[in-house]
Amino acid sequence: MLDPADPLFTPEEVARHCGVSPQTVQSWIQRGRLRGQQLDGAITVARQDLLQFMHQNHLAIPVELLSGSSPSAANATPRVLVVDEDKPTAIAIERVFRNMGLDVIQVNNGFDAGITYIRRKPDLMTLDLKLDGMGGIELIEHIRATQTHKAKILVISDSMPSLMTKAKAAGADAVITKPFDNDSLRRAVRILLEI
């Protein structure tokens, strides 16, 4: 029986928390690995079932799931916007951040990055310079020129050194060259967020 006080999540929300695709979540539910239930014709997953599944499968549990609050209510948790067109790289970065207990939002192009930055006001944005819609340097310049909210910007790219220097001149706070190791990424984020 459902606890009315226990939040319910869509497969898409479960996918974001677990760092996988919605199709993977659907597969888990269909195979009985993750308990889902029909609610008004849609499949949902109760928070307690998701927590149990994540614990059993050694997945990092976001702070907002433990507290039962929404990400916006977890004001003490730094919010990070991950921007990278290469989905596997974006997922790898997101996993590192979730393991650090950070609230992570992921987008995969420059246009969505600009909109998400304005709406969600992250504390940190990681950014590849090679983006469709709006290039990374153009995005940095736009944010620094038009936004009063000044998140830290960490460029993670395999671009030429001259472009990395140009990104710093445009307003990036730090740069990391791909491929990167997780320890270097964690260290840079701790310094930028002062944690």
Helices and strands as residue ranges (DSSP letters): E 8-9, H 11-18, H 22-30, E 37-39, E 42-46, H 47-56, H 63-67, G 71-73, E 79-83, H 87-99, E 103-107, H 110-120, E 124-127, H 136-146, E 152-157, H 161-170, E 174-177, H 182-193
